[in-house]
Amino acid sequence: MSYEQLDALYRAVIMDHYKSPRNKGVLDDSNVTIDMNNPTCGDRIRLTMKEKDGKIEDVKFEGEGCSISMASASMMTQLIKGKDVDTALKLAEIFSLMIQGKDYHITDLDLGDIEALQGVSKFPARIKCATLAWKAMERGLTEGRKESGH
Amino acid sequence: MDAVKVREDFPILQQKVNGHPLVYLDSAATSQKPQSVIETLERYYKEYNSNVHRGVHTLGTKATDAYEGAREKVKNFINAKSTKEIIFTRGTTTSLNMVAASYGLDNVKEGDEIVISYMEHHSNLIPWQQVAKRTGATLKYFPLQKDGTLLLEDVHNTITEKTKIVAITHVSNVLGTINPIKEITKIAHEKGAVVVVDGAQSAPHLKVNIQELDCDFFAFSGHKMCGPTGIGVLYGKEHLLEKMEPVEFGGEMIDFVDLYDSTWKELPWKFEGGTPIIAGAVGLGAAIDYLEEIGLDEIKEHEHRLAEYALQRMSEIDGITIYGPKDASMRAGVITFNIDGVHPHDVATVLDTEGIAVRAGHHCAQPLMKWLNVTATARASFYLYNTEEDIDRLVEGIVKAKEFFKDVL
């Protein structure tokens, strides 16, 4: 491997999200809170969301982890903020396909910055870093919905 | 010993990874296997695979001789008094859990104390948490010095007359600290406590003389000492094992079975229910032969030189934090570090692209990570097949990682 492959993993947009994370913090008025960690490496995330009538009105994350996990969390929050729950879950599905190196062009949804993380699929040991925030979001929206009777 | 020559015994080290000759610096997680161990396993399966202790047939006798021969080798390897004190298990984790589940639950009562250290791997921590919870005993920790070492004075003050068990690692898998087991055992015995030692990181790297250490239980794994995965050892003093109840019941471990009661085989077999790990034990025997041919003192000296060299070279890197004792004489060949501003996973990924295998994460020691005030670290660990050149490559790789992230951040 070479610098080119490292560059493909650590794209500028990823490092930008790592350095200046979007939606960092904890929402005061959230109705969905999810803590998740990656027990094999110690990365952890707390995701707070404010969901109303099937729409994610606001979302914030905080946590500790490597550049890939934190940048992925930042991109994820940026992408789902303001979207409805079904769209967010669809995006999680698309992200999961992309990160496994599978064909992910299953909708024409705008994918924002997340395609920069495509290179992670070539680094199997890092896939779990990239998916942490997305798993938290999926769990929050599916379990949170069950509880609120949707 | 000549590490360059030793390297030739390890087929896996002859390959390139990501276009570079492999530099394997993750032996604290698992060691590589020499050709002699690989061939022993192959020969076992090709020539005399059979169940032990029961067949009248020739292969059964051969397999039994090899299995019990391996026990004899383990006994000599750690200088135990008798093969009755050597129980084959699945690994260190199983060994420690057996002590906790049998000796621990039967001998610890409400109000008693169990003392452990912040350095413990989860496998010598959680079993004792569980014993404390189930019995109502108190779990206490030895204070740890800033450099990651224990003070005997603290050991003395922490162990009390109420202490029933002291569980301690011989060598820390994170800090590399070598703990003074002999002295700790002496203090514990004076107060009437038994001592359980996690030897996973010591037995592969230094000569263990169990009678000199005088600890009551000692656990280690085959796969960290050039042997196969899935085999480990629990050493226990005969008089303690004699009084302990088996943890697993079934075939192989019984003497006589009646409808409502059964009796157990004698030591060590009463602790080896089910078909034992025959190939694993035979492979471990071959690993012991290999290590003893080179000499444990030679190996320790080699790793000590490597640790000294690595500490010196790595501390020249700007913005690096190295955890554990600064004095190389107090540590084994484990160097845990972090680079300012770069997460250890990212360091490990850059090193991997250079063909250098290190570990990044919490190393199954979350309380120690908390004590160090980090969530994760990178760790390079050495064994008999590592060379100074490997350390030079590691240092180059770390510098490269620093530069790469300086450019992108």
Interface residues (C-beta under 8 A of the other chain):
Chain A: M1 S2 Y3 Q5 L6 L9 Y10 A12 M15 Y18 K19 T40 C41 G42 D43 R44 E64 G65 C66 S67 I68 F123 A125 R126 C129
Chain B: N18 G19 H343 P344 H345 D346 T349 V350 D352 T353 E354 A360 G361 H362 Q366 M369 T375 A376 F404 F405 V408 L409
